[in-house]
Every structure is written in structure tokens, then in C-alpha cells.
Amino acid sequence: MKRTSILNQYKGICSDILSEMTTKLRKSFKTLFMETLILYIVIPGRINFLQLGRYGRSCEQRFRQNFSKDFDWLEFNLKMLINK
């Protein structure tokens, strides 16, 4: 199986879960969230905002600002576990 197809499958699963969440998420946050998840898989070594800004499409400041916002990680992780 190709790496890109695995990443696309993972993106599809995460996108479905984000659309099922009870809280309303903006499209810009969803795209940044998807980019962040892919970067966590791809970036070797230590991951911080500087690395995310270096390897990603968005700047470091955008990652910092969006990570300071509230996000229901418990609901997201529970939906990830339940998803088959």
C-alpha cells in the first residue's frame, strides 16, 4: 500500500470525525487541524510550532493561535476509538 493512500485514508477518517463532532468548527480550523495531524506523522524528531511552520503550509503564528483555542480532545479521541 502506498504511503499517500494511507495518509489520504487517515485524512478521510479524521475529516469524517470532525464533521460528526457536536461543537461547530470553522473550516479554517478543520484544515489547519488536518494539516497538523499529517505533519505529526511526517515530521521526524522533535515537533514544536517552529517545526510545524517550517514543514507545513501555514506560518508558526497560526499554529500558536489555533492551539490556544479550546478543542474537545476527549470527544475527538472517543470518536476515533469508536470509528471502524
PyMOL Python script that loads the backbone (N, CA, C, O; Angstrom):
from pymol import cmd

cmd.read_pdbstr("""\
ATOM      1  N   MET A   1       0.843  -1.177   0.000  1.00  0.00           N
ATOM      2  CA  MET A   1       0.000   0.000   0.000  1.00  0.00           C
ATOM      3  C   MET A   1       0.890   1.244   0.000  1.00  0.00           C
ATOM      4  O   MET A   1       1.870   1.315   0.742  1.00  0.00           O
ATOM      5  N   LYS A   2       0.545   2.208  -0.828  1.00  0.00           N
ATOM      6  CA  LYS A   2       1.345   3.419  -0.932  1.00  0.00           C
ATOM      7  C   LYS A   2       1.155   4.311   0.286  1.00  0.00           C
ATOM      8  O   LYS A   2       0.100   4.312   0.920  1.00  0.00           O
ATOM      9  N   ARG A   3       2.193   5.064   0.598  1.00  0.00           N
ATOM     10  CA  ARG A   3       2.131   5.973   1.751  1.00  0.00           C
ATOM     11  C   ARG A   3       1.070   7.046   1.563  1.00  0.00           C
ATOM     12  O   ARG A   3       0.366   7.410   2.505  1.00  0.00           O
ATOM     13  N   THR A   4       0.961   7.549   0.341  1.00  0.00           N
ATOM     14  CA  THR A   4      -0.025   8.610   0.109  1.00  0.00           C
ATOM     15  C   THR A   4      -1.440   8.098   0.288  1.00  0.00           C
ATOM     16  O   THR A   4      -2.302   8.829   0.778  1.00  0.00           O
ATOM     17  N   SER A   5      -1.697   6.858  -0.097  1.00  0.00           N
ATOM     18  CA  SER A   5      -3.049   6.323   0.085  1.00  0.00           C
ATOM     19  C   SER A   5      -3.360   6.114   1.563  1.00  0.00           C
ATOM     20  O   SER A   5      -4.505   6.283   1.981  1.00  0.00           O
ATOM     21  N   ILE A   6      -2.365   5.751   2.351  1.00  0.00           N
ATOM     22  CA  ILE A   6      -2.569   5.598   3.794  1.00  0.00           C
ATOM     23  C   ILE A   6      -2.854   6.958   4.427  1.00  0.00           C
ATOM     24  O   ILE A   6      -3.752   7.082   5.260  1.00  0.00           O
ATOM     25  N   LEU A   7      -2.085   7.982   4.031  1.00  0.00           N
ATOM     26  CA  LEU A   7      -2.314   9.335   4.554  1.00  0.00           C
ATOM     27  C   LEU A   7      -3.682   9.859   4.141  1.00  0.00           C
ATOM     28  O   LEU A   7      -4.363  10.506   4.936  1.00  0.00           O
ATOM     29  N   ASN A   8      -4.091   9.586   2.901  1.00  0.00           N
ATOM     30  CA  ASN A   8      -5.405  10.029   2.442  1.00  0.00           C
ATOM     31  C   ASN A   8      -6.528   9.317   3.189  1.00  0.00           C
ATOM     32  O   ASN A   8      -7.563   9.917   3.479  1.00  0.00           O
ATOM     33  N   GLN A   9      -6.326   8.045   3.497  1.00  0.00           N
ATOM     34  CA  GLN A   9      -7.314   7.296   4.268  1.00  0.00           C
ATOM     35  C   GLN A   9      -7.417   7.873   5.684  1.00  0.00           C
ATOM     36  O   GLN A   9      -8.518   8.027   6.212  1.00  0.00           O
ATOM     37  N   TYR A  10      -6.294   8.187   6.285  1.00  0.00           N
ATOM     38  CA  TYR A  10      -6.271   8.784   7.624  1.00  0.00           C
ATOM     39  C   TYR A  10      -6.946  10.151   7.613  1.00  0.00           C
ATOM     40  O   TYR A  10      -7.710  10.475   8.522  1.00  0.00           O
ATOM     41  N   LYS A  11      -6.665  10.955   6.584  1.00  0.00           N
ATOM     42  CA  LYS A  11      -7.306  12.261   6.455  1.00  0.00           C
ATOM     43  C   LYS A  11      -8.812  12.112   6.321  1.00  0.00           C
ATOM     44  O   LYS A  11      -9.565  12.895   6.899  1.00  0.00           O
ATOM     45  N   GLY A  12      -9.255  11.121   5.570  1.00  0.00           N
ATOM     46  CA  GLY A  12     -10.684  10.894   5.397  1.00  0.00           C
ATOM     47  C   GLY A  12     -11.370  10.531   6.703  1.00  0.00           C
ATOM     48  O   GLY A  12     -12.456  11.028   7.001  1.00  0.00           O
ATOM     49  N   ILE A  13     -10.736   9.665   7.478  1.00  0.00           N
ATOM     50  CA  ILE A  13     -11.296   9.261   8.769  1.00  0.00           C
ATOM     51  C   ILE A  13     -11.378  10.460   9.703  1.00  0.00           C
ATOM     52  O   ILE A  13     -12.413  10.682  10.332  1.00  0.00           O
ATOM     53  N   CYS A  14     -10.311  11.228   9.802  1.00  0.00           N
ATOM     54  CA  CYS A  14     -10.301  12.394  10.691  1.00  0.00           C
ATOM     55  C   CYS A  14     -11.289  13.453  10.233  1.00  0.00           C
ATOM     56  O   CYS A  14     -11.928  14.098  11.064  1.00  0.00           O
ATOM     57  N   SER A  15     -11.423  13.642   8.941  1.00  0.00           N
ATOM     58  CA  SER A  15     -12.374  14.617   8.417  1.00  0.00           C
ATOM     59  C   SER A  15     -13.810  14.218   8.749  1.00  0.00           C
ATOM     60  O   SER A  15     -14.624  15.068   9.108  1.00  0.00           O
ATOM     61  N   ASP A  16     -14.119  12.934   8.630  1.00  0.00           N
ATOM     62  CA  ASP A  16     -15.448  12.450   8.991  1.00  0.00           C
ATOM     63  C   ASP A  16     -15.736  12.668  10.471  1.00  0.00           C
ATOM     64  O   ASP A  16     -16.843  13.057  10.844  1.00  0.00           O
ATOM     65  N   ILE A  17     -14.753  12.421  11.297  1.00  0.00           N
ATOM     66  CA  ILE A  17     -14.929  12.592  12.740  1.00  0.00           C
ATOM     67  C   ILE A  17     -15.127  14.067  13.083  1.00  0.00           C
ATOM     68  O   ILE A  17     -15.973  14.402  13.912  1.00  0.00           O
ATOM     69  N   LEU A  18     -14.360  14.943  12.456  1.00  0.00           N
ATOM     70  CA  LEU A  18     -14.516  16.375  12.726  1.00  0.00           C
ATOM     71  C   LEU A  18     -15.900  16.872  12.316  1.00  0.00           C
ATOM     72  O   LEU A  18     -16.464  17.746  12.974  1.00  0.00           O
ATOM     73  N   SER A  19     -16.446  16.323  11.239  1.00  0.00           N
ATOM     74  CA  SER A  19     -17.776  16.756  10.813  1.00  0.00           C
ATOM     75  C   SER A  19     -18.873  16.190  11.715  1.00  0.00           C
ATOM     76  O   SER A  19     -19.965  16.754  11.775  1.00  0.00           O
ATOM     77  N   GLU A  20     -18.602  15.083  12.420  1.00  0.00           N
ATOM     78  CA  GLU A  20     -19.580  14.483  13.330  1.00  0.00           C
ATOM     79  C   GLU A  20     -19.569  15.104  14.726  1.00  0.00           C
ATOM     80  O   GLU A  20     -20.481  14.861  15.516  1.00  0.00           O
ATOM     81  N   MET A  21     -18.561  15.892  15.031  1.00  0.00           N
ATOM     82  CA  MET A  21     -18.446  16.437  16.382  1.00  0.00           C
ATOM     83  C   MET A  21     -19.594  17.388  16.680  1.00  0.00           C
ATOM     84  O   MET A  21     -20.121  18.047  15.784  1.00  0.00           O
ATOM     85  N   THR A  22     -19.973  17.450  17.951  1.00  0.00           N
ATOM     86  CA  THR A  22     -21.117  18.267  18.360  1.00  0.00           C
ATOM     87  C   THR A  22     -20.792  19.748  18.337  1.00  0.00           C
ATOM     88  O   THR A  22     -21.682  20.560  18.085  1.00  0.00           O
ATOM     89  N   THR A  23     -19.559  20.125  18.588  1.00  0.00           N
ATOM     90  CA  THR A  23     -19.191  21.541  18.556  1.00  0.00           C
ATOM     91  C   THR A  23     -19.005  21.983  17.110  1.00  0.00           C
ATOM     92  O   THR A  23     -18.539  21.216  16.269  1.00  0.00           O
ATOM     93  N   LYS A  24     -19.368  23.203  16.841  1.00  0.00           N
ATOM     94  CA  LYS A  24     -19.213  23.764  15.499  1.00  0.00           C
ATOM     95  C   LYS A  24     -17.767  24.206  15.310  1.00  0.00           C
ATOM     96  O   LYS A  24     -17.239  25.004  16.085  1.00  0.00           O
ATOM     97  N   LEU A  25     -17.149  23.682  14.284  1.00  0.00           N
ATOM     98  CA  LEU A  25     -15.763  24.050  13.979  1.00  0.00           C
ATOM     99  C   LEU A  25     -15.724  24.783  12.650  1.00  0.00           C
ATOM    100  O   LEU A  25     -16.406  24.399  11.700  1.00  0.00           O
ATOM    101  N   ARG A  26     -14.932  25.828  12.585  1.00  0.00           N
ATOM    102  CA  ARG A  26     -14.793  26.580  11.339  1.00  0.00           C
ATOM    103  C   ARG A  26     -13.961  25.780  10.341  1.00  0.00           C
ATOM    104  O   ARG A  26     -13.144  24.941  10.719  1.00  0.00           O
ATOM    105  N   LYS A  27     -14.185  26.057   9.072  1.00  0.00           N
ATOM    106  CA  LYS A  27     -13.464  25.359   8.017  1.00  0.00           C
ATOM    107  C   LYS A  27     -11.961  25.613   8.122  1.00  0.00           C
ATOM    108  O   LYS A  27     -11.159  24.711   7.879  1.00  0.00           O
ATOM    109  N   SER A  28     -11.583  26.828   8.479  1.00  0.00           N
ATOM    110  CA  SER A  28     -10.160  27.148   8.589  1.00  0.00           C
ATOM    111  C   SER A  28      -9.504  26.331   9.704  1.00  0.00           C
ATOM    112  O   SER A  28      -8.361  25.894   9.570  1.00  0.00           O
ATOM    113  N   PHE A  29     -10.239  26.128  10.812  1.00  0.00           N
ATOM    114  CA  PHE A  29      -9.693  25.320  11.897  1.00  0.00           C
ATOM    115  C   PHE A  29      -9.585  23.857  11.469  1.00  0.00           C
ATOM    116  O   PHE A  29      -8.610  23.184  11.803  1.00  0.00           O
ATOM    117  N   LYS A  30     -10.581  23.363  10.733  1.00  0.00           N
ATOM    118  CA  LYS A  30     -10.545  21.969  10.276  1.00  0.00           C
ATOM    119  C   LYS A  30      -9.360  21.715   9.356  1.00  0.00           C
ATOM    120  O   LYS A  30      -8.686  20.692   9.477  1.00  0.00           O
ATOM    121  N   THR A  31      -9.103  22.644   8.433  1.00  0.00           N
ATOM    122  CA  THR A  31      -7.985  22.448   7.514  1.00  0.00           C
ATOM    123  C   THR A  31      -6.650  22.511   8.254  1.00  0.00           C
ATOM    124  O   THR A  31      -5.742  21.732   7.966  1.00  0.00           O
ATOM    125  N   LEU A  32      -6.531  23.435   9.204  1.00  0.00           N
ATOM    126  CA  LEU A  32      -5.304  23.510   9.986  1.00  0.00           C
ATOM    127  C   LEU A  32      -5.132  22.257  10.847  1.00  0.00           C
ATOM    128  O   LEU A  32      -4.018  21.755  10.996  1.00  0.00           O
ATOM    129  N   PHE A  33      -6.215  21.759  11.405  1.00  0.00           N
ATOM    130  CA  PHE A  33      -6.174  20.552  12.220  1.00  0.00           C
ATOM    131  C   PHE A  33      -5.715  19.351  11.391  1.00  0.00           C
ATOM    132  O   PHE A  33      -4.892  18.555  11.843  1.00  0.00           O
ATOM    133  N   MET A  34      -6.251  19.227  10.182  1.00  0.00           N
ATOM    134  CA  MET A  34      -5.849  18.129   9.303  1.00  0.00           C
ATOM    135  C   MET A  34      -4.372  18.252   8.916  1.00  0.00           C
ATOM    136  O   MET A  34      -3.652  17.254   8.878  1.00  0.00           O
ATOM    137  N   GLU A  35      -3.931  19.462   8.634  1.00  0.00           N
ATOM    138  CA  GLU A  35      -2.522  19.683   8.308  1.00  0.00           C
ATOM    139  C   GLU A  35      -1.631  19.308   9.481  1.00  0.00           C
ATOM    140  O   GLU A  35      -0.575  18.702   9.299  1.00  0.00           O
ATOM    141  N   THR A  36      -2.061  19.670  10.690  1.00  0.00           N
ATOM    142  CA  THR A  36      -1.275  19.367  11.885  1.00  0.00           C
ATOM    143  C   THR A  36      -1.158  17.860  12.105  1.00  0.00           C
ATOM    144  O   THR A  36      -0.081  17.364  12.434  1.00  0.00           O
ATOM    145  N   LEU A  37      -2.260  17.130  11.924  1.00  0.00           N
ATOM    146  CA  LEU A  37      -2.211  15.679  12.109  1.00  0.00           C
ATOM    147  C   LEU A  37      -1.261  15.018  11.117  1.00  0.00           C
ATOM    148  O   LEU A  37      -0.504  14.119  11.484  1.00  0.00           O
ATOM    149  N   ILE A  38      -1.298  15.455   9.876  1.00  0.00           N
ATOM    150  CA  ILE A  38      -0.396  14.896   8.862  1.00  0.00           C
ATOM    151  C   ILE A  38       1.053  15.249   9.191  1.00  0.00           C
ATOM    152  O   ILE A  38       1.946  14.414   9.042  1.00  0.00           O
ATOM    153  N   LEU A  39       1.286  16.477   9.635  1.00  0.00           N
ATOM    154  CA  LEU A  39       2.654  16.877   9.974  1.00  0.00           C
ATOM    155  C   LEU A  39       3.192  16.083  11.154  1.00  0.00           C
ATOM    156  O   LEU A  39       4.385  15.781  11.196  1.00  0.00           O
ATOM    157  N   TYR A  40       2.341  15.739  12.113  1.00  0.00           N
ATOM    158  CA  TYR A  40       2.792  14.932  13.242  1.00  0.00           C
ATOM    159  C   TYR A  40       3.241  13.547  12.790  1.00  0.00           C
ATOM    160  O   TYR A  40       4.117  12.944  13.409  1.00  0.00           O
ATOM    161  N   ILE A  41       2.652  13.049  11.727  1.00  0.00           N
ATOM    162  CA  ILE A  41       3.049  11.743  11.203  1.00  0.00           C
ATOM    163  C   ILE A  41       4.343  11.853  10.407  1.00  0.00           C
ATOM    164  O   ILE A  41       5.187  10.959  10.464  1.00  0.00           O
ATOM    165  N   VAL A  42       4.504  12.940   9.669  1.00  0.00           N
ATOM    166  CA  VAL A  42       5.590  13.068   8.696  1.00  0.00           C
ATOM    167  C   VAL A  42       6.885  13.631   9.277  1.00  0.00           C
ATOM    168  O   VAL A  42       7.968  13.195   8.888  1.00  0.00           O
ATOM    169  N   ILE A  43       6.795  14.593  10.201  1.00  0.00           N
ATOM    170  CA  ILE A  43       7.999  15.274  10.694  1.00  0.00           C
ATOM    171  C   ILE A  43       8.828  14.336  11.573  1.00  0.00           C
ATOM    172  O   ILE A  43       8.313  13.766  12.535  1.00  0.00           O
ATOM    173  N   PRO A  44      10.100  14.179  11.243  1.00  0.00           N
ATOM    174  CA  PRO A  44      10.960  13.355  12.093  1.00  0.00           C
ATOM    175  C   PRO A  44      11.464  14.149  13.295  1.00  0.00           C
ATOM    176  O   PRO A  44      11.674  15.359  13.206  1.00  0.00           O
ATOM    177  N   GLY A  45      11.652  13.477  14.391  1.00  0.00           N
ATOM    178  CA  GLY A  45      12.235  14.126  15.563  1.00  0.00           C
ATOM    179  C   GLY A  45      11.257  14.957  16.353  1.00  0.00           C
ATOM    180  O   GLY A  45      10.057  14.686  16.395  1.00  0.00           O
ATOM    181  N   ARG A  46      11.807  15.978  16.979  1.00  0.00           N
ATOM    182  CA  ARG A  46      11.036  16.837  17.866  1.00  0.00           C
ATOM    183  C   ARG A  46      10.043  17.699  17.076  1.00  0.00           C
ATOM    184  O   ARG A  46      10.370  18.242  16.021  1.00  0.00           O
ATOM    185  N   ILE A  47       8.834  17.808  17.611  1.00  0.00           N
ATOM    186  CA  ILE A  47       7.799  18.588  16.931  1.00  0.00           C
ATOM    187  C   ILE A  47       7.392  19.745  17.833  1.00  0.00           C
ATOM    188  O   ILE A  47       6.967  19.540  18.970  1.00  0.00           O
ATOM    189  N   ASN A  48       7.526  20.960  17.316  1.00  0.00           N
ATOM    190  CA  ASN A  48       7.074  22.159  18.011  1.00  0.00           C
ATOM    191  C   ASN A  48       6.486  23.104  16.969  1.00  0.00           C
ATOM    192  O   ASN A  48       6.423  22.768  15.786  1.00  0.00           O
ATOM    193  N   PHE A  49       6.056  24.284  17.407  1.00  0.00           N
ATOM    194  CA  PHE A  49       5.420  25.205  16.476  1.00  0.00           C
ATOM    195  C   PHE A  49       6.369  25.664  15.380  1.00  0.00           C
ATOM    196  O   PHE A  49       5.948  25.873  14.242  1.00  0.00           O
ATOM    197  N   LEU A  50       7.625  25.818  15.705  1.00  0.00           N
ATOM    198  CA  LEU A  50       8.603  26.220  14.703  1.00  0.00           C
ATOM    199  C   LEU A  50       8.725  25.159  13.610  1.00  0.00           C
ATOM    200  O   LEU A  50       8.767  25.485  12.424  1.00  0.00           O
ATOM    201  N   GLN A  51       8.782  23.893  14.013  1.00  0.00           N
ATOM    202  CA  GLN A  51       8.855  22.794  13.042  1.00  0.00           C
ATOM    203  C   GLN A  51       7.584  22.712  12.208  1.00  0.00           C
ATOM    204  O   GLN A  51       7.648  22.487  11.000  1.00  0.00           O
ATOM    205  N   LEU A  52       6.424  22.893  12.846  1.00  0.00           N
ATOM    206  CA  LEU A  52       5.164  22.867  12.107  1.00  0.00           C
ATOM    207  C   LEU A  52       5.135  23.977  11.063  1.00  0.00           C
ATOM    208  O   LEU A  52       4.688  23.763   9.936  1.00  0.00           O
ATOM    209  N   GLY A  53       5.609  25.156  11.434  1.00  0.00           N
ATOM    210  CA  GLY A  53       5.666  26.264  10.487  1.00  0.00           C
ATOM    211  C   GLY A  53       6.676  26.028   9.374  1.00  0.00           C
ATOM    212  O   GLY A  53       6.462  26.463   8.242  1.00  0.00           O
ATOM    213  N   ARG A  54       7.759  25.352   9.676  1.00  0.00           N
ATOM    214  CA  ARG A  54       8.798  25.096   8.678  1.00  0.00           C
ATOM    215  C   ARG A  54       8.343  24.071   7.640  1.00  0.00           C
ATOM    216  O   ARG A  54       8.560  24.265   6.444  1.00  0.00           O
ATOM    217  N   TYR A  55       7.713  22.979   8.087  1.00  0.00           N
ATOM    218  CA  TYR A  55       7.332  21.910   7.179  1.00  0.00           C
ATOM    219  C   TYR A  55       5.920  22.066   6.613  1.00  0.00           C
ATOM    220  O   TYR A  55       5.595  21.446   5.600  1.00  0.00           O
ATOM    221  N   GLY A  56       5.090  22.870   7.241  1.00  0.00           N
ATOM    222  CA  GLY A  56       3.705  23.000   6.818  1.00  0.00           C
ATOM    223  C   GLY A  56       3.480  24.163   5.879  1.00  0.00           C
ATOM    224  O   GLY A  56       4.407  24.888   5.517  1.00  0.00           O
ATOM    225  N   ARG A  57       2.224  24.325   5.493  1.00  0.00           N
ATOM    226  CA  ARG A  57       1.842  25.424   4.612  1.00  0.00           C
ATOM    227  C   ARG A  57       1.565  26.702   5.391  1.00  0.00           C
ATOM    228  O   ARG A  57       1.665  27.802   4.846  1.00  0.00           O
ATOM    229  N   SER A  58       1.221  26.557   6.657  1.00  0.00           N
ATOM    230  CA  SER A  58       0.862  27.710   7.486  1.00  0.00           C
ATOM    231  C   SER A  58       2.075  28.215   8.251  1.00  0.00           C
ATOM    232  O   SER A  58       3.073  27.510   8.405  1.00  0.00           O
ATOM    233  N   CYS A  59       1.969  29.450   8.725  1.00  0.00           N
ATOM    234  CA  CYS A  59       3.082  30.022   9.481  1.00  0.00           C
ATOM    235  C   CYS A  59       3.022  29.567  10.946  1.00  0.00           C
ATOM    236  O   CYS A  59       2.000  29.070  11.419  1.00  0.00           O
ATOM    237  N   GLU A  60       4.114  29.747  11.626  1.00  0.00           N
ATOM    238  CA  GLU A  60       4.233  29.339  13.032  1.00  0.00           C
ATOM    239  C   GLU A  60       3.187  30.018  13.912  1.00  0.00           C
ATOM    240  O   GLU A  60       2.621  29.394  14.810  1.00  0.00           O
ATOM    241  N   GLN A  61       2.936  31.293  13.650  1.00  0.00           N
ATOM    242  CA  GLN A  61       1.990  32.056  14.467  1.00  0.00           C
ATOM    243  C   GLN A  61       0.577  31.509  14.358  1.00  0.00           C
ATOM    244  O   GLN A  61      -0.161  31.520  15.343  1.00  0.00           O
ATOM    245  N   ARG A  62       0.185  31.032  13.191  1.00  0.00           N
ATOM    246  CA  ARG A  62      -1.157  30.454  13.018  1.00  0.00           C
ATOM    247  C   ARG A  62      -1.312  29.196  13.865  1.00  0.00           C
ATOM    248  O   ARG A  62      -2.362  28.977  14.469  1.00  0.00           O
ATOM    249  N   PHE A  63      -0.277  28.375  13.911  1.00  0.00           N
ATOM    250  CA  PHE A  63      -0.335  27.181  14.757  1.00  0.00           C
ATOM    251  C   PHE A  63      -0.458  27.580  16.224  1.00  0.00           C
ATOM    252  O   PHE A  63      -1.263  27.004  16.956  1.00  0.00           O
ATOM    253  N   ARG A  64       0.319  28.543  16.653  1.00  0.00           N
ATOM    254  CA  ARG A  64       0.259  29.006  18.052  1.00  0.00           C
ATOM    255  C   ARG A  64      -1.127  29.532  18.411  1.00  0.00           C
ATOM    256  O   ARG A  64      -1.668  29.186  19.462  1.00  0.00           O
ATOM    257  N   GLN A  65      -1.699  30.357  17.553  1.00  0.00           N
ATOM    258  CA  GLN A  65      -3.008  30.943  17.836  1.00  0.00           C
ATOM    259  C   GLN A  65      -4.105  29.888  17.903  1.00  0.00           C
ATOM    260  O   GLN A  65      -4.981  29.957  18.765  1.00  0.00           O
ATOM    261  N   ASN A  66      -4.063  28.918  17.003  1.00  0.00           N
ATOM    262  CA  ASN A  66      -5.117  27.910  16.984  1.00  0.00           C
ATOM    263  C   ASN A  66      -4.965  26.894  18.108  1.00  0.00           C
ATOM    264  O   ASN A  66      -5.964  26.342  18.570  1.00  0.00           O
ATOM    265  N   PHE A  67      -3.755  26.636  18.553  1.00  0.00           N
ATOM    266  CA  PHE A  67      -3.582  25.711  19.675  1.00  0.00           C
ATOM    267  C   PHE A  67      -3.960  26.350  20.999  1.00  0.00           C
ATOM    268  O   PHE A  67      -4.150  25.647  21.991  1.00  0.00           O
ATOM    269  N   SER A  68      -4.072  27.679  21.034  1.00  0.00           N
ATOM    270  CA  SER A  68      -4.508  28.328  22.264  1.00  0.00           C
ATOM    271  C   SER A  68      -6.032  28.285  22.415  1.00  0.00           C
ATOM    272  O   SER A  68      -6.550  28.585  23.491  1.00  0.00           O
ATOM    273  N   LYS A  69      -6.757  27.916  21.351  1.00  0.00           N
ATOM    274  CA  LYS A  69      -8.215  27.825  21.396  1.00  0.00           C
ATOM    275  C   LYS A  69      -8.636  26.511  22.051  1.00  0.00           C
ATOM    276  O   LYS A  69      -7.886  25.536  22.074  1.00  0.00           O
ATOM    277  N   ASP A  70      -9.855  26.517  22.582  1.00  0.00           N
ATOM    278  CA  ASP A  70     -10.400  25.301  23.185  1.00  0.00           C
ATOM    279  C   ASP A  70     -10.812  24.306  22.106  1.00  0.00           C
ATOM    280  O   ASP A  70     -11.357  24.683  21.069  1.00  0.00           O
ATOM    281  N   PHE A  71     -10.542  23.035  22.367  1.00  0.00           N
ATOM    282  CA  PHE A  71     -10.940  21.953  21.473  1.00  0.00           C
ATOM    283  C   PHE A  71     -11.270  20.750  22.334  1.00  0.00           C
ATOM    284  O   PHE A  71     -10.542  20.440  23.277  1.00  0.00           O
ATOM    285  N   ASP A  72     -12.356  20.073  22.020  1.00  0.00           N
ATOM    286  CA  ASP A  72     -12.791  18.923  22.807  1.00  0.00           C
ATOM    287  C   ASP A  72     -12.026  17.673  22.367  1.00  0.00           C
ATOM    288  O   ASP A  72     -12.500  16.893  21.541  1.00  0.00           O
ATOM    289  N   TRP A  73     -10.832  17.502  22.938  1.00  0.00           N
ATOM    290  CA  TRP A  73      -9.987  16.364  22.580  1.00  0.00           C
ATOM    291  C   TRP A  73     -10.601  15.044  23.030  1.00  0.00           C
ATOM    292  O   TRP A  73     -10.418  14.024  22.367  1.00  0.00           O
ATOM    293  N   LEU A  74     -11.321  15.047  24.138  1.00  0.00           N
ATOM    294  CA  LEU A  74     -11.939  13.826  24.630  1.00  0.00           C
ATOM    295  C   LEU A  74     -12.955  13.303  23.627  1.00  0.00           C
ATOM    296  O   LEU A  74     -12.950  12.115  23.303  1.00  0.00           O
ATOM    297  N   GLU A  75     -13.818  14.169  23.136  1.00  0.00           N
ATOM    298  CA  GLU A  75     -14.814  13.740  22.150  1.00  0.00           C
ATOM    299  C   GLU A  75     -14.143  13.249  20.873  1.00  0.00           C
ATOM    300  O   GLU A  75     -14.550  12.235  20.307  1.00  0.00           O
ATOM    301  N   PHE A  76     -13.115  13.967  20.417  1.00  0.00           N
ATOM    302  CA  PHE A  76     -12.412  13.564  19.198  1.00  0.00           C
ATOM    303  C   PHE A  76     -11.780  12.185  19.365  1.00  0.00           C
ATOM    304  O   PHE A  76     -11.917  11.330  18.490  1.00  0.00           O
ATOM    305  N   ASN A  77     -11.091  11.964  20.480  1.00  0.00           N
ATOM    306  CA  ASN A  77     -10.420  10.681  20.699  1.00  0.00           C
ATOM    307  C   ASN A  77     -11.421   9.549  20.883  1.00  0.00           C
ATOM    308  O   ASN A  77     -11.183   8.439  20.408  1.00  0.00           O
ATOM    309  N   LEU A  78     -12.530   9.803  21.560  1.00  0.00           N
ATOM    310  CA  LEU A  78     -13.543   8.766  21.708  1.00  0.00           C
ATOM    311  C   LEU A  78     -14.147   8.387  20.372  1.00  0.00           C
ATOM    312  O   LEU A  78     -14.382   7.206  20.117  1.00  0.00           O
ATOM    313  N   LYS A  79     -14.403   9.357  19.519  1.00  0.00           N
ATOM    314  CA  LYS A  79     -14.935   9.067  18.181  1.00  0.00           C
ATOM    315  C   LYS A  79     -13.888   8.335  17.334  1.00  0.00           C
ATOM    316  O   LYS A  79     -14.244   7.512  16.492  1.00  0.00           O
ATOM    317  N   MET A  80     -12.614   8.625  17.548  1.00  0.00           N
ATOM    318  CA  MET A  80     -11.559   7.887  16.837  1.00  0.00           C
ATOM    319  C   MET A  80     -11.533   6.422  17.256  1.00  0.00           C
ATOM    320  O   MET A  80     -11.321   5.530  16.434  1.00  0.00           O
ATOM    321  N   LEU A  81     -11.750   6.191  18.544  1.00  0.00           N
ATOM    322  CA  LEU A  81     -11.753   4.814  19.033  1.00  0.00           C
ATOM    323  C   LEU A  81     -12.957   4.035  18.545  1.00  0.00           C
ATOM    324  O   LEU A  81     -12.853   2.852  18.222  1.00  0.00           O
ATOM    325  N   ILE A  82     -14.096   4.699  18.491  1.00  0.00           N
ATOM    326  CA  ILE A  82     -15.337   4.026  18.084  1.00  0.00           C
ATOM    327  C   ILE A  82     -15.376   3.783  16.588  1.00  0.00           C
ATOM    328  O   ILE A  82     -15.966   2.801  16.136  1.00  0.00           O
ATOM    329  N   ASN A  83     -14.750   4.670  15.805  1.00  0.00           N
ATOM    330  CA  ASN A  83     -14.763   4.560  14.347  1.00  0.00           C
ATOM    331  C   ASN A  83     -14.079   3.268  13.905  1.00  0.00           C
ATOM    332  O   ASN A  83     -13.019   2.903  14.412  1.00  0.00           O
ATOM    333  N   LYS A  84     -14.699   2.595  12.964  1.00  0.00           N
ATOM    334  CA  LYS A  84     -14.137   1.312  12.493  1.00  0.00           C
ATOM    335  C   LYS A  84     -13.669   1.414  11.075  1.00  0.00           C
ATOM    336  O   LYS A  84     -13.170   0.437  10.517  1.00  0.00           O
TER     337      LYS A  84
END
""", "prot")
cmd.dss("prot")
cmd.show_as("cartoon", "prot")
cmd.util.cbc("prot")
cmd.orient("prot")
